[in-house]
Amino acid sequence: MKILVVNGPNLNMLGKREASYYGVKTLADIEDLVSDKARDLAVDVEFFQSNHEGAIVDYLQEAAQDAEGIIINAGALTHYGISMRDALTDSRLPVVEIHLSNIHAREEFRHHSVIADIAIGQIAGLGWQGYVFALEYLASHLKRS
Ligand code: DQA
């Protein structure tokens, strides 16, 4: 069972950006923690990060063919990335949306997510642990179905 873990714009800067919202771990640190959990759960994970919506669309079109679920922190694309949303829909895979920060407790423009209604669910505000919880949930969801 392979699960894609996709990160959007600026998430390559974790560890250097707004620690009060995003914590101090780098994306590599988080990917290591997710990999540890994946090993425990006996699932495969594949990581991808891009600052470009088109690159995320290209990746999803290709990688989703060989995967069973998607965890995505789309960064700012969450709020306006319609082509990314379409690629997620076209993948026909279960999607879990995650955010390090609680987008609902921040600026108004962050409250709306263009992927929330096509995701199984959303985790927001639990920091890096949200990635691990999303993996646990998606693995159990896929094993059940
Ligand atoms: C984010 C929240 C977004 O609003 C923001 O643009 C990000 C990160 C989060 O993880 O909290 O880049 O997705």
Backbone and ligand atoms as CSV (ligand in chain L), in Angstrom:
chain,resi,resn,atom,element,x,y,z
A,1,MET,N,N,0.844,-1.197,0.000
A,1,MET,CA,C,0.000,0.000,0.000
A,1,MET,C,C,0.885,1.256,0.000
A,2,LYS,N,N,0.711,2.081,-1.053
A,2,LYS,CA,C,1.531,3.296,-1.113
A,2,LYS,C,C,0.666,4.556,-0.908
A,3,ILE,N,N,1.159,5.419,-0.022
A,3,ILE,CA,C,0.475,6.684,0.268
A,3,ILE,C,C,1.401,7.834,-0.127
A,4,LEU,N,N,0.856,8.774,-0.880
A,4,LEU,CA,C,1.632,9.955,-1.298
A,4,LEU,C,C,1.504,11.036,-0.228
A,5,VAL,N,N,2.620,11.662,0.111
A,5,VAL,CA,C,2.611,12.773,1.078
A,5,VAL,C,C,3.125,14.011,0.332
A,6,VAL,N,N,2.182,14.904,0.035
A,6,VAL,CA,C,2.468,16.026,-0.866
A,6,VAL,C,C,2.458,17.338,-0.082
A,7,ASN,N,N,3.471,18.145,-0.318
A,7,ASN,CA,C,3.553,19.468,0.316
A,7,ASN,C,C,3.665,20.555,-0.749
A,8,GLY,N,N,2.920,21.628,-0.541
A,8,GLY,CA,C,2.879,22.716,-1.514
A,8,GLY,C,C,3.857,23.843,-1.190
A,9,PRO,N,N,3.581,25.013,-1.759
A,9,PRO,CA,C,4.495,26.152,-1.702
A,9,PRO,C,C,4.944,26.528,-0.294
A,10,ASN,N,N,6.222,26.826,-0.198
A,10,ASN,CA,C,6.872,27.352,1.013
A,10,ASN,C,C,7.075,26.322,2.128
A,11,LEU,N,N,6.552,25.118,1.936
A,11,LEU,CA,C,6.746,24.127,2.999
A,11,LEU,C,C,8.168,23.567,2.987
A,12,ASN,N,N,8.906,23.831,1.911
A,12,ASN,CA,C,10.352,23.514,1.913
A,12,ASN,C,C,11.118,24.424,2.876
A,13,MET,N,N,10.471,25.492,3.336
A,13,MET,CA,C,11.131,26.450,4.235
A,13,MET,C,C,10.821,26.186,5.710
A,14,LEU,N,N,10.142,25.095,5.994
A,14,LEU,CA,C,9.832,24.800,7.405
A,14,LEU,C,C,11.121,24.756,8.213
A,15,GLY,N,N,11.035,25.262,9.443
A,15,GLY,CA,C,12.235,25.365,10.276
A,15,GLY,C,C,12.798,26.775,10.225
A,16,LYS,N,N,12.471,27.480,9.101
A,16,LYS,CA,C,12.955,28.863,8.952
A,16,LYS,C,C,11.807,29.852,8.907
A,17,ARG,N,N,10.571,29.367,8.807
A,17,ARG,CA,C,9.454,30.298,8.654
A,17,ARG,C,C,8.532,30.268,9.880
A,18,GLU,N,N,8.067,31.435,10.270
A,18,GLU,CA,C,7.029,31.625,11.300
A,18,GLU,C,C,6.842,30.421,12.246
A,19,ALA,N,N,7.834,30.240,13.118
A,19,ALA,CA,C,7.826,29.075,14.013
A,19,ALA,C,C,6.594,29.030,14.902
A,20,SER,N,N,6.021,30.205,15.221
A,20,SER,CA,C,4.853,30.180,16.110
A,20,SER,C,C,3.669,29.493,15.422
A,21,TYR,N,N,3.635,29.534,14.086
A,21,TYR,CA,C,2.573,28.819,13.366
A,21,TYR,C,C,3.015,27.424,12.961
A,22,TYR,N,N,4.270,27.320,12.519
A,22,TYR,CA,C,4.677,26.100,11.813
A,22,TYR,C,C,5.664,25.223,12.570
A,23,GLY,N,N,6.106,25.671,13.749
A,23,GLY,CA,C,7.031,24.860,14.536
A,23,GLY,C,C,8.467,25.005,14.047
A,24,VAL,N,N,9.350,24.209,14.639
A,24,VAL,CA,C,10.779,24.361,14.354
A,24,VAL,C,C,11.340,23.203,13.523
A,25,LYS,N,N,10.532,22.194,13.308
A,25,LYS,CA,C,11.043,21.061,12.525
A,25,LYS,C,C,11.101,21.421,11.045
A,26,THR,N,N,12.122,20.881,10.372
A,26,THR,CA,C,12.215,21.062,8.924
A,26,THR,C,C,11.303,20.037,8.243
A,27,LEU,N,N,11.102,20.226,6.940
A,27,LEU,CA,C,10.297,19.247,6.205
A,27,LEU,C,C,10.985,17.877,6.231
A,28,ALA,N,N,12.312,17.874,6.159
A,28,ALA,CA,C,13.050,16.591,6.214
A,28,ALA,C,C,12.818,15.900,7.559
A,29,ASP,N,N,12.809,16.682,8.657
A,29,ASP,CA,C,12.525,16.100,9.985
A,29,ASP,C,C,11.142,15.439,9.979
A,30,ILE,N,N,10.168,16.167,9.439
A,30,ILE,CA,C,8.788,15.651,9.432
A,30,ILE,C,C,8.706,14.394,8.563
A,31,GLU,N,N,9.388,14.434,7.413
A,31,GLU,CA,C,9.354,13.261,6.533
A,31,GLU,C,C,9.991,12.048,7.223
A,32,ASP,N,N,11.031,12.280,8.025
A,32,ASP,CA,C,11.640,11.164,8.776
A,32,ASP,C,C,10.639,10.582,9.774
A,33,LEU,N,N,9.909,11.468,10.477
A,33,LEU,CA,C,8.934,11.001,11.463
A,33,LEU,C,C,7.796,10.233,10.789
A,34,VAL,N,N,7.381,10.722,9.620
A,34,VAL,CA,C,6.325,10.024,8.869
A,34,VAL,C,C,6.845,8.667,8.385
A,35,SER,N,N,8.094,8.635,7.944
A,35,SER,CA,C,8.685,7.360,7.482
A,35,SER,C,C,8.751,6.349,8.617
A,36,ASP,N,N,9.095,6.812,9.839
A,36,ASP,CA,C,9.131,5.908,10.994
A,36,ASP,C,C,7.753,5.295,11.226
A,37,LYS,N,N,6.731,6.150,11.186
A,37,LYS,CA,C,5.358,5.659,11.404
A,37,LYS,C,C,4.939,4.709,10.280
A,38,ALA,N,N,5.348,5.034,9.046
A,38,ALA,CA,C,4.998,4.179,7.900
A,38,ALA,C,C,5.602,2.782,8.096
A,39,ARG,N,N,6.832,2.742,8.612
A,39,ARG,CA,C,7.482,1.452,8.863
A,39,ARG,C,C,6.664,0.649,9.878
A,40,ASP,N,N,6.257,1.324,10.978
A,40,ASP,CA,C,5.430,0.645,12.001
A,40,ASP,C,C,4.143,0.089,11.394
A,41,LEU,N,N,3.558,0.868,10.484
A,41,LEU,CA,C,2.265,0.492,9.915
A,41,LEU,C,C,2.400,-0.428,8.703
A,42,ALA,N,N,3.633,-0.658,8.290
A,42,ALA,CA,C,3.909,-1.470,7.093
A,42,ALA,C,C,3.240,-0.915,5.842
A,43,VAL,N,N,3.336,0.394,5.674
A,43,VAL,CA,C,2.867,1.020,4.427
A,43,VAL,C,C,4.050,1.765,3.788
A,44,ASP,N,N,3.956,1.953,2.480
A,44,ASP,CA,C,4.987,2.730,1.775
A,44,ASP,C,C,4.528,4.174,1.661
A,45,VAL,N,N,5.461,5.085,1.819
A,45,VAL,CA,C,5.130,6.497,1.611
A,45,VAL,C,C,6.074,7.079,0.561
A,46,GLU,N,N,5.543,8.008,-0.215
A,46,GLU,CA,C,6.374,8.716,-1.201
A,46,GLU,C,C,6.149,10.208,-0.975
A,47,PHE,N,N,7.252,10.947,-0.877
A,47,PHE,CA,C,7.159,12.372,-0.562
A,47,PHE,C,C,7.379,13.222,-1.807
A,48,PHE,N,N,6.636,14.328,-1.862
A,48,PHE,CA,C,6.833,15.290,-2.952
A,48,PHE,C,C,6.527,16.684,-2.423
A,49,GLN,N,N,7.384,17.621,-2.772
A,49,GLN,CA,C,7.126,19.031,-2.422
A,49,GLN,C,C,7.410,19.884,-3.644
A,50,SER,N,N,6.542,20.862,-3.894
A,50,SER,CA,C,6.840,21.835,-4.944
A,50,SER,C,C,6.226,23.180,-4.589
A,51,ASN,N,N,6.892,24.218,-5.086
A,51,ASN,CA,C,6.360,25.579,-4.939
A,51,ASN,C,C,5.453,25.943,-6.110
A,52,HIS,N,N,5.255,24.996,-7.042
A,52,HIS,CA,C,4.547,25.296,-8.296
A,52,HIS,C,C,3.307,24.417,-8.445
A,53,GLU,N,N,2.170,25.059,-8.649
A,53,GLU,CA,C,0.927,24.287,-8.743
A,53,GLU,C,C,0.981,23.289,-9.902
A,54,GLY,N,N,1.505,23.718,-11.051
A,54,GLY,CA,C,1.558,22.825,-12.217
A,54,GLY,C,C,2.409,21.593,-11.950
A,55,ALA,N,N,3.480,21.765,-11.188
A,55,ALA,CA,C,4.349,20.617,-10.873
A,55,ALA,C,C,3.607,19.634,-9.972
A,56,ILE,N,N,2.770,20.164,-9.087
A,56,ILE,CA,C,1.972,19.284,-8.220
A,56,ILE,C,C,0.933,18.528,-9.055
A,57,VAL,N,N,0.329,19.238,-10.016
A,57,VAL,CA,C,-0.637,18.584,-10.918
A,57,VAL,C,C,0.058,17.474,-11.702
A,58,ASP,N,N,1.236,17.778,-12.276
A,58,ASP,CA,C,1.989,16.760,-13.043
A,58,ASP,C,C,2.294,15.557,-12.145
A,59,TYR,N,N,2.741,15.840,-10.935
A,59,TYR,CA,C,3.101,14.755,-10.024
A,59,TYR,C,C,1.883,13.886,-9.703
A,60,LEU,N,N,0.770,14.531,-9.366
A,60,LEU,CA,C,-0.436,13.769,-8.998
A,60,LEU,C,C,-0.924,12.919,-10.168
A,61,GLN,N,N,-0.880,13.485,-11.376
A,61,GLN,CA,C,-1.353,12.722,-12.546
A,61,GLN,C,C,-0.549,11.435,-12.707
A,62,GLU,N,N,0.742,11.515,-12.461
A,62,GLU,CA,C,1.624,10.370,-12.652
A,62,GLU,C,C,1.584,9.426,-11.436
A,63,ALA,N,N,1.853,9.993,-10.268
A,63,ALA,CA,C,2.088,9.167,-9.080
A,63,ALA,C,C,0.810,8.512,-8.557
A,64,ALA,N,N,-0.329,9.155,-8.778
A,64,ALA,CA,C,-1.576,8.607,-8.234
A,64,ALA,C,C,-1.948,7.277,-8.885
A,65,GLN,N,N,-1.419,7.035,-10.086
A,65,GLN,CA,C,-1.742,5.782,-10.785
A,65,GLN,C,C,-1.245,4.568,-10.009
A,66,ASP,N,N,-0.236,4.805,-9.191
A,66,ASP,CA,C,0.434,3.706,-8.496
A,66,ASP,C,C,0.337,3.891,-6.972
A,67,ALA,N,N,-0.737,4.535,-6.509
A,67,ALA,CA,C,-0.860,4.816,-5.074
A,67,ALA,C,C,-2.293,4.553,-4.636
A,68,GLU,N,N,-2.480,4.495,-3.303
A,68,GLU,CA,C,-3.835,4.219,-2.801
A,68,GLU,C,C,-4.434,5.349,-1.979
A,69,GLY,N,N,-3.617,6.330,-1.618
A,69,GLY,CA,C,-4.153,7.452,-0.851
A,69,GLY,C,C,-3.201,8.631,-0.893
A,70,ILE,N,N,-3.732,9.792,-0.530
A,70,ILE,CA,C,-2.942,11.028,-0.593
A,70,ILE,C,C,-3.124,11.825,0.700
A,71,ILE,N,N,-1.999,12.237,1.274
A,71,ILE,CA,C,-2.001,13.209,2.371
A,71,ILE,C,C,-1.428,14.480,1.781
A,72,ILE,N,N,-2.131,15.589,1.950
A,72,ILE,CA,C,-1.626,16.817,1.321
A,72,ILE,C,C,-1.721,18.019,2.248
A,73,ASN,N,N,-0.592,18.701,2.359
A,73,ASN,CA,C,-0.586,20.052,2.922
A,73,ASN,C,C,-0.281,20.948,1.740
A,74,ALA,N,N,-1.316,21.555,1.212
A,74,ALA,CA,C,-1.184,22.315,-0.035
A,74,ALA,C,C,-0.667,23.734,0.194
A,75,GLY,N,N,-0.341,24.084,1.437
A,75,GLY,CA,C,0.135,25.448,1.700
A,75,GLY,C,C,-0.908,26.449,1.221
A,76,ALA,N,N,-0.460,27.553,0.652
A,76,ALA,CA,C,-1.394,28.600,0.226
A,76,ALA,C,C,-2.302,28.137,-0.910
A,77,LEU,N,N,-1.891,27.107,-1.677
A,77,LEU,CA,C,-2.767,26.603,-2.755
A,77,LEU,C,C,-4.084,26.075,-2.198
A,78,THR,N,N,-4.064,25.717,-0.919
A,78,THR,CA,C,-5.295,25.301,-0.230
A,78,THR,C,C,-6.433,26.271,-0.509
A,79,HIS,N,N,-6.081,27.552,-0.581
A,79,HIS,CA,C,-7.104,28.592,-0.584
A,79,HIS,C,C,-7.537,29.005,-1.996
A,80,TYR,N,N,-6.769,28.577,-3.027
A,80,TYR,CA,C,-7.143,29.014,-4.391
A,80,TYR,C,C,-6.706,28.064,-5.504
A,81,GLY,N,N,-6.124,26.912,-5.160
A,81,GLY,CA,C,-5.515,26.050,-6.189
A,81,GLY,C,C,-6.515,25.130,-6.865
A,82,ILE,N,N,-7.272,25.677,-7.819
A,82,ILE,CA,C,-8.344,24.881,-8.436
A,82,ILE,C,C,-7.791,23.766,-9.329
A,83,SER,N,N,-6.685,24.016,-10.032
A,83,SER,CA,C,-6.152,22.932,-10.876
A,83,SER,C,C,-5.591,21.807,-10.012
A,84,MET,N,N,-5.047,22.152,-8.859
A,84,MET,CA,C,-4.587,21.117,-7.925
A,84,MET,C,C,-5.798,20.330,-7.395
A,85,ARG,N,N,-6.855,21.050,-7.045
A,85,ARG,CA,C,-8.082,20.378,-6.599
A,85,ARG,C,C,-8.573,19.399,-7.667
A,86,ASP,N,N,-8.585,19.860,-8.935
A,86,ASP,CA,C,-9.060,18.998,-10.016
A,86,ASP,C,C,-8.191,17.745,-10.143
A,87,ALA,N,N,-6.877,17.913,-9.990
A,87,ALA,CA,C,-5.981,16.752,-10.083
A,87,ALA,C,C,-6.246,15.775,-8.933
A,88,LEU,N,N,-6.531,16.304,-7.756
A,88,LEU,CA,C,-6.862,15.431,-6.621
A,88,LEU,C,C,-8.163,14.680,-6.910
A,89,THR,N,N,-9.156,15.387,-7.434
A,89,THR,CA,C,-10.430,14.740,-7.776
A,89,THR,C,C,-10.202,13.645,-8.810
A,90,ASP,N,N,-9.431,13.986,-9.854
A,90,ASP,CA,C,-9.213,13.030,-10.950
A,90,ASP,C,C,-8.436,11.792,-10.491
A,91,SER,N,N,-7.670,11.933,-9.418
A,91,SER,CA,C,-6.903,10.774,-8.921
A,91,SER,C,C,-7.842,9.691,-8.398
A,92,ARG,N,N,-9.039,10.084,-7.992
A,92,ARG,CA,C,-10.041,9.170,-7.397
A,92,ARG,C,C,-9.524,8.473,-6.140
A,93,LEU,N,N,-8.495,9.033,-5.540
A,93,LEU,CA,C,-7.943,8.436,-4.317
A,93,LEU,C,C,-8.474,9.177,-3.089
A,94,PRO,N,N,-8.562,8.476,-1.950
A,94,PRO,CA,C,-8.929,9.174,-0.725
A,94,PRO,C,C,-7.831,10.173,-0.336
A,95,VAL,N,N,-8.283,11.362,0.044
A,95,VAL,CA,C,-7.364,12.462,0.366
A,95,VAL,C,C,-7.579,12.886,1.814
A,96,VAL,N,N,-6.485,13.065,2.560
A,96,VAL,CA,C,-6.565,13.707,3.871
A,96,VAL,C,C,-5.810,15.031,3.766
A,97,GLU,N,N,-6.505,16.108,4.105
A,97,GLU,CA,C,-5.937,17.458,4.039
A,97,GLU,C,C,-5.334,17.803,5.395
A,98,ILE,N,N,-4.118,18.295,5.391
A,98,ILE,CA,C,-3.546,18.683,6.673
A,98,ILE,C,C,-2.910,20.070,6.610
A,99,HIS,N,N,-2.876,20.690,7.782
A,99,HIS,CA,C,-2.206,21.978,7.980
A,99,HIS,C,C,-1.519,21.954,9.329
A,100,LEU,N,N,-0.328,22.505,9.362
A,100,LEU,CA,C,0.388,22.603,10.630
A,100,LEU,C,C,-0.344,23.548,11.577
A,101,SER,N,N,-0.759,24.680,11.038
A,101,SER,CA,C,-1.436,25.693,11.856
A,101,SER,C,C,-2.949,25.495,11.781
A,102,ASN,N,N,-3.651,26.119,12.709
A,102,ASN,CA,C,-5.118,26.078,12.679
A,102,ASN,C,C,-5.602,27.183,11.750
A,103,ILE,N,N,-5.833,26.819,10.490
A,103,ILE,CA,C,-6.191,27.832,9.474
A,103,ILE,C,C,-7.493,28.555,9.836
A,104,HIS,N,N,-8.324,27.926,10.661
A,104,HIS,CA,C,-9.615,28.535,11.010
A,104,HIS,C,C,-9.485,29.607,12.080
A,105,ALA,N,N,-8.318,29.644,12.713
A,105,ALA,CA,C,-8.095,30.645,13.771
A,105,ALA,C,C,-7.187,31.766,13.265
A,106,ARG,N,N,-6.941,31.778,11.941
A,106,ARG,CA,C,-6.034,32.784,11.373
A,106,ARG,C,C,-6.821,33.759,10.483
A,107,GLU,N,N,-6.134,34.395,9.556
A,107,GLU,CA,C,-6.800,35.391,8.710
A,107,GLU,C,C,-7.989,34.752,7.976
A,108,GLU,N,N,-8.983,35.595,7.710
A,108,GLU,CA,C,-10.210,35.153,7.022
A,108,GLU,C,C,-9.900,34.376,5.724
A,109,PHE,N,N,-8.912,34.874,4.943
A,109,PHE,CA,C,-8.655,34.228,3.641
A,109,PHE,C,C,-8.128,32.804,3.788
A,110,ARG,N,N,-7.667,32.444,4.993
A,110,ARG,CA,C,-7.185,31.066,5.195
A,110,ARG,C,C,-8.300,30.122,5.639
A,111,HIS,N,N,-9.477,30.671,5.945
A,111,HIS,CA,C,-10.546,29.819,6.477
A,111,HIS,C,C,-11.130,28.902,5.408
A,112,HIS,N,N,-11.081,29.376,4.136
A,112,HIS,CA,C,-11.677,28.567,3.069
A,112,HIS,C,C,-10.633,27.658,2.423
A,113,SER,N,N,-10.994,26.409,2.273
A,113,SER,CA,C,-10.122,25.447,1.583
A,113,SER,C,C,-10.850,24.936,0.350
A,114,VAL,N,N,-10.180,24.987,-0.809
A,114,VAL,CA,C,-10.821,24.487,-2.040
A,114,VAL,C,C,-10.770,22.961,-2.119
A,115,ILE,N,N,-10.090,22.335,-1.157
A,115,ILE,CA,C,-10.061,20.858,-1.201
A,115,ILE,C,C,-10.836,20.202,-0.051
A,116,ALA,N,N,-11.296,21.007,0.892
A,116,ALA,CA,C,-11.947,20.418,2.082
A,116,ALA,C,C,-13.112,19.504,1.707
A,117,ASP,N,N,-13.892,19.895,0.689
A,117,ASP,CA,C,-15.088,19.105,0.375
A,117,ASP,C,C,-14.792,17.865,-0.466
A,118,ILE,N,N,-13.564,17.738,-0.959
A,118,ILE,CA,C,-13.240,16.495,-1.680
A,118,ILE,C,C,-12.330,15.592,-0.842
A,119,ALA,N,N,-11.993,16.063,0.360
A,119,ALA,CA,C,-11.151,15.258,1.257
A,119,ALA,C,C,-12.032,14.415,2.178
A,120,ILE,N,N,-11.479,13.315,2.671
A,120,ILE,CA,C,-12.193,12.540,3.699
A,120,ILE,C,C,-12.316,13.408,4.935
A,121,GLY,N,N,-11.240,14.112,5.247
A,121,GLY,CA,C,-11.245,14.973,6.423
A,121,GLY,C,C,-10.036,15.875,6.427
A,122,GLN,N,N,-10.019,16.731,7.422
A,122,GLN,CA,C,-8.968,17.753,7.519
A,122,GLN,C,C,-8.398,17.750,8.933
A,123,ILE,N,N,-7.080,17.855,9.027
A,123,ILE,CA,C,-6.417,18.039,10.321
A,123,ILE,C,C,-5.722,19.386,10.258
A,124,ALA,N,N,-6.012,20.250,11.211
A,124,ALA,CA,C,-5.389,21.578,11.198
A,124,ALA,C,C,-5.045,21.983,12.619
A,125,GLY,N,N,-3.828,22.480,12.803
A,125,GLY,CA,C,-3.459,23.048,14.090
A,125,GLY,C,C,-2.715,22.104,15.015
A,126,LEU,N,N,-2.441,20.896,14.564
A,126,LEU,CA,C,-1.770,19.920,15.434
A,126,LEU,C,C,-0.281,19.814,15.132
A,127,GLY,N,N,0.238,20.776,14.359
A,127,GLY,CA,C,1.667,20.797,14.060
A,127,GLY,C,C,2.092,19.563,13.267
A,128,TRP,N,N,3.381,19.196,13.407
A,128,TRP,CA,C,3.912,18.060,12.616
A,128,TRP,C,C,3.191,16.757,12.936
A,129,GLN,N,N,2.622,16.655,14.137
A,129,GLN,CA,C,1.921,15.416,14.488
A,129,GLN,C,C,0.732,15.157,13.566
A,130,GLY,N,N,0.192,16.238,12.990
A,130,GLY,CA,C,-0.927,16.077,12.056
A,130,GLY,C,C,-0.573,15.147,10.905
A,131,TYR,N,N,0.680,15.218,10.432
A,131,TYR,CA,C,1.105,14.327,9.333
A,131,TYR,C,C,1.048,12.862,9.784
A,132,VAL,N,N,1.510,12.625,11.013
A,132,VAL,CA,C,1.556,11.254,11.526
A,132,VAL,C,C,0.141,10.736,11.771
A,133,PHE,N,N,-0.716,11.600,12.348
A,133,PHE,CA,C,-2.106,11.190,12.585
A,133,PHE,C,C,-2.816,10.908,11.258
A,134,ALA,N,N,-2.533,11.738,10.266
A,134,ALA,CA,C,-3.161,11.545,8.943
A,134,ALA,C,C,-2.743,10.195,8.362
A,135,LEU,N,N,-1.474,9.854,8.522
A,135,LEU,CA,C,-0.995,8.570,7.993
A,135,LEU,C,C,-1.664,7.407,8.726
A,136,GLU,N,N,-1.745,7.515,10.045
A,136,GLU,CA,C,-2.389,6.440,10.823
A,136,GLU,C,C,-3.830,6.260,10.364
A,137,TYR,N,N,-4.520,7.408,10.211
A,137,TYR,CA,C,-5.925,7.327,9.829
A,137,TYR,C,C,-6.079,6.729,8.429
A,138,LEU,N,N,-5.294,7.254,7.479
A,138,LEU,CA,C,-5.458,6.815,6.085
A,138,LEU,C,C,-5.095,5.335,5.937
A,139,ALA,N,N,-4.062,4.893,6.638
A,139,ALA,CA,C,-3.688,3.474,6.570
A,139,ALA,C,C,-4.837,2.613,7.099
A,140,SER,N,N,-5.445,3.023,8.215
A,140,SER,CA,C,-6.534,2.190,8.759
A,140,SER,C,C,-7.763,2.278,7.856
A,141,HIS,N,N,-8.017,3.448,7.294
A,141,HIS,CA,C,-9.143,3.616,6.360
A,141,HIS,C,C,-8.968,2.683,5.154
A,142,LEU,N,N,-7.749,2.641,4.604
A,142,LEU,CA,C,-7.508,1.827,3.414
A,142,LEU,C,C,-7.563,0.346,3.744
A,143,LYS,N,N,-7.096,-0.012,4.941
A,143,LYS,CA,C,-7.136,-1.442,5.312
A,143,LYS,C,C,-8.582,-1.902,5.520
A,144,ARG,N,N,-9.427,-0.990,6.001
A,144,ARG,CA,C,-10.848,-1.319,6.209
A,144,ARG,C,C,-11.585,-1.480,4.895
A,145,SER,N,N,-11.210,-0.649,3.881
A,145,SER,CA,C,-12.032,-0.619,2.652
A,145,SER,C,C,-11.479,-1.537,1.566
L,1,DQA,C1,C,-0.490,25.947,5.929
L,1,DQA,C2,C,-1.517,27.062,6.088
L,1,DQA,C3,C,-1.617,27.895,4.830
L,1,DQA,O1,O,-2.583,28.929,4.979
L,1,DQA,C4,C,-0.269,28.536,4.537
L,1,DQA,O2,O,-0.336,29.269,3.312
L,1,DQA,C5,C,0.843,27.560,4.503
L,1,DQA,C6,C,0.864,26.488,5.507
L,1,DQA,C7,C,-0.267,25.166,7.251
L,1,DQA,O3,O,0.352,24.109,7.200
L,1,DQA,O4,O,-0.678,25.631,8.318
L,1,DQA,O5,O,1.786,27.679,3.716
L,1,DQA,O6,O,-0.959,25.025,4.964
